[in-house]
Structures are given as C-alpha cells and as structure tokens.
C-alpha cells in the first residue's frame, strides 16, 4: 500500500503479487500468474512428456511449493506423507489433461473428472484468523486436506464462468496454462516478460529481414541471427 503522497507505507505493506517465479532452462527468471491456485500446481511437472519437468519427488518438495503458491503457507504448515504426495501428482496429471482439453475446446475424460471428484471428497484446509486479524496457517493440516483444496479449486474453475477462458500459451514451445481474466479476453502469453517479449523480438526481426529483402540490403559482415 502507499500513503497519501504515493510513497510505500511501511506499516501497511502491499500484499505480494500473485503468481510464481519460474526459472527457464537458460537460468533467467520470470513471473507467471496462471490466475488460479490449481493451475499453479501444474508448474511442478505433469503426465507423459511433461514428466521430464517433474519436481515433486519427495513430500518435502510439495511443502516447499506451499510458500510460493497462492496459499502462501509456511513450508511446514502441512504434513504430507508419501501416499499423499502420490495423490497430489495424480490430481495434477488429471488436471493437466482436463485444463488442456478446455483450452482446446473440449471437456476431457470421465476418468479425469472422477479423479478430481475423489480428491475433493476429503475435508479441505480450514482457514483460520490470527489474534492480530491476519490470516493464520490452517493448522493442523495434512496432505489429504491440501489435495482436496486443490481439487475443489479445480472443480470451481472448470465449472465456473472462466472455464472457457482457460488458455495455453501462444508460444510454439510453451505449454503453460492460465486463466484469461482480462476484460477483453485476449491474453495470449503465459507472461509478457517471457513469451510475449520473445514474440515481439521475433516479429521485429522478421519485419526487419522482410524490409531488408525488399530493399536489397545485405547484412554487415559478421552479423548473426540467434534463435531461442
């Protein structure tokens, strides 16, 4: 938050921006906001060829994801067993298929819908309030409650008004999924900082190459064009 002069107010700091900081294979980082808690889970890996991105190998990997997610829970706020980690991965993989299907105009399979329903059948995380009026960690809590919370969020998304706003990033080599909550509904990129900017660079390069070809301009010696 800011004070009347527009300066940051140290007594009432602004809440952190939603989204996850992701790291590319080249080592650069960018902020990715998929618009929904359940879609944040998809950044931890997925089914099929997405398994090469698997990040949930141990229960501690999922607890380490909690502070980065919209839940903003401390890493130790939820106790997760190996079996519950498997359940989280099963839910995530089903959601990958369902959300991708929605992004391409279909609804997905009955088996994946059933997986969401089974996960949502358990009690969810219970919100609590601290004595100072701020949100408190929902303790005690376990992995089944976390998985249920994620599944209920997914069901709310897939059955709600934004179900037809689930998008796949428009970059040819990016499969990140997000909810387009923009007013005009024209969001194309997982992040303007990442894929949106790369598209702009490619478009500018193509336009310059086209103009050079039209005018007969030859690039200077030593000029190289790099592709990502």
C-alpha positions in Angstrom: 0.0 0.0 0.0 1.0 3.7 -0.3 0.5 6.7 1.8 -1.2 9.9 0.7 1.9 11.1 -1.1 2.1 7.8 -3.1 5.1 6.6 -1.2 5.2 3.0 0.2 3.6 2.7 3.6 5.9 0.6 5.8 3.1 0.0 8.3 0.7 -1.5 5.7 2.9 -3.2 3.1 1.2 -4.2 -0.1 0.4 -7.9 -0.4 2.7 -9.9 -2.7 1.8 -10.1 -6.3 0.1 -13.3 -7.2 2.0 -15.8 -9.3 5.1 -17.9 -9.2 8.7 -17.0 -10.1 9.7 -19.6 -12.7 13.3 -20.3 -14.0 14.0 -21.1 -17.6 16.5 -23.7 -18.7 18.8 -20.9 -19.6 18.7 -19.6 -16.0 16.6 -16.5 -16.4 13.5 -16.0 -14.2 10.1 -14.5 -14.8 6.8 -14.1 -13.0 4.0 -16.4 -14.2 0.5 -15.8 -12.8 -1.9 -18.6 -14.1 -4.9 -16.9 -12.4 -5.9 -19.9 -10.3 -4.4 -21.9 -7.4 -4.9 -25.3 -9.1 -3.1 -24.2 -12.2 -0.1 -23.2 -10.1 0.3 -26.9 -9.3 0.8 -27.6 -13.0 4.3 -25.9 -12.8 5.6 -28.9 -10.8 5.5 -31.4 -13.6 2.9 -33.4 -15.5 2.0 -36.6 -17.4 3.6 -38.1 -20.5 6.4 -36.0 -21.9 5.9 -33.4 -19.2 7.3 -35.9 -16.7 10.8 -34.5 -17.6 9.9 -31.4 -15.6 8.9 -33.4 -12.5 9.6 -31.5 -9.3 7.6 -33.5 -6.7 9.9 -36.3 -5.9 9.6 -36.2 -2.0 6.9 -34.9 0.3 9.2 -32.0 1.2 9.1 -30.9 -2.4 5.4 -30.3 -2.2 5.7 -28.5 1.2 8.4 -26.3 -0.3 5.9 -25.3 -3.0 3.4 -24.0 -0.5 5.0 -20.6 0.3 5.4 -19.9 -3.5 1.7 -20.7 -4.2 -1.3 -18.5 -3.7 -1.8 -20.3 -0.4 1.3 -18.5 0.9 1.6 -21.1 3.7 4.8 -21.8 5.6 6.7 -24.8 4.3 6.0 -26.8 7.5 2.3 -25.9 7.7 1.1 -29.1 6.1 2.2 -32.6 6.9 2.4 -34.7 3.7 3.0 -38.4 3.5 4.5 -40.3 0.5 1.0 -41.6 -0.3 -0.5 -38.1 -0.2 2.3 -36.9 -2.5 1.3 -39.6 -5.0 -2.3 -38.4 -4.7 -1.2 -34.8 -5.4 0.6 -35.9 -8.5 -2.4 -38.0 -9.7 -4.6 -34.9 -9.2 -2.1 -32.7 -11.0 -1.8 -35.0 -14.0 -5.6 -35.3 -14.4 -5.9 -31.5 -14.2 -3.2 -31.1 -16.8 -5.3 -33.2 -19.2 -8.6 -31.5 -18.3 -7.3 -28.0 -18.5 -5.5 -28.6 -21.8 -8.8 -30.1 -23.2 -10.7 -27.0 -22.1 -8.0 -24.7 -23.7 -8.7 -26.6 -27.0 -12.5 -26.6 -26.8 -13.3 -30.0 -25.3 -14.1 -31.2 -21.8 -11.8 -34.1 -21.2 -12.4 -37.6 -20.0 -14.8 -39.1 -17.4 -11.8 -40.8 -15.7 -10.1 -37.5 -15.1 -13.2 -35.9 -13.8 -13.6 -38.8 -11.4 -10.1 -38.2 -10.2 -10.9 -34.7 -9.3 -14.1 -35.7 -7.5 -12.3 -38.4 -5.4 -9.7 -35.9 -4.4 -12.3 -33.2 -3.5 -14.2 -35.7 -1.3 -11.8 -35.3 1.6 -12.2 -32.3 4.0 -10.2 -29.2 2.7 -7.8 -26.9 4.5 -9.7 -24.9 7.1 -8.9 -21.2 7.1 -8.0 -19.5 10.4 -7.5 -16.0 11.7 -4.7 -14.9 13.9 -5.2 -12.7 17.0 -3.9 -9.6 15.1 -6.6 -10.1 12.5 -4.4 -11.5 9.7 -4.7 -14.9 8.1 -3.1 -17.8 10.0 -1.8 -21.1 8.8 -4.6 -23.8 8.8 -3.0 -26.0 11.4 -3.1 -28.8 12.0 -3.3 -29.9 8.3 -2.3 -32.8 6.2 -1.7 -33.6 2.6 -5.2 -35.0 2.0 -6.7 -31.6 3.0 -4.2 -29.8 0.7 -5.1 -32.1 -2.2 -8.8 -31.6 -1.5 -8.4 -27.9 -1.5 -6.6 -28.0 -4.9 -9.2 -30.3 -6.3 -12.1 -28.1 -5.2 -10.4 -25.1 -6.7 -10.0 -27.0 -10.0 -13.7 -28.0 -10.0 -14.7 -24.4 -9.3 -12.6 -23.3 -12.2 -13.8 -26.0 -14.7 -17.5 -25.5 -13.8 -17.4 -21.7 -13.4 -17.6 -18.6 -15.6 -14.0 -18.7 -16.6 -13.9 -22.4 -17.8 -13.9 -21.1 -21.4 -11.1 -18.7 -20.6 -8.5 -21.3 -19.9 -5.7 -20.7 -22.4 -2.5 -22.4 -23.5 0.4 -20.0 -24.0 0.6 -18.9 -27.7 4.3 -19.5 -28.0 5.1 -22.5 -30.1 7.4 -24.1 -27.5 5.5 -23.2 -24.3 2.6 -25.3 -22.9 1.9 -23.3 -19.7 -1.8 -22.9 -19.0 -3.5 -19.9 -17.5 -7.0 -18.3 -16.9 -7.5 -15.3 -19.1 -9.2 -12.9 -16.6 -8.5 -9.8 -18.8 -11.6 -7.7 -19.6 -11.3 -8.2 -23.4 -10.3 -11.9 -23.1 -7.2 -11.5 -25.4 -4.4 -12.7 -23.2 -2.0 -14.8 -25.4 1.1 -15.4 -23.4 2.0 -17.1 -20.1 4.0 -13.9 -19.4 4.7 -10.8 -21.3 8.0 -10.7 -19.6 8.9 -14.1 -21.1 7.0 -15.4 -24.2 5.3 -12.1 -25.0 8.6 -10.3 -25.2 10.2 -13.1 -27.2 7.4 -13.0 -29.7 7.9 -9.2 -30.1 11.6 -9.7 -30.7 10.9 -12.4 -33.3 8.3 -10.2 -35.0 10.7 -7.3 -35.1 13.4 -9.4 -36.5 11.1 -10.9 -39.2 9.9 -7.4 -40.1 13.5 -6.1 -40.5 14.5 -9.1 -42.6 11.5 -8.6 -44.8 12.3 -4.9 -45.2 16.0 -5.7 -46.0 14.9 -8.2 -48.6 12.6 -5.7 -50.2 15.2 -3.0 -50.4 18.1 -5.3 -51.3 20.1 -4.5 -48.1 22.8 -7.1 -47.2 23.6 -7.5 -43.5 27.1 -6.4 -42.5 29.8 -8.9 -42.3 29.8 -10.9 -39.0 26.1 -10.3 -38.5 24.4 -13.3 -36.9 20.8 -14.1 -36.0 20.2 -16.2 -32.9 17.0 -18.1 -32.2 15.8 -19.3 -28.9 
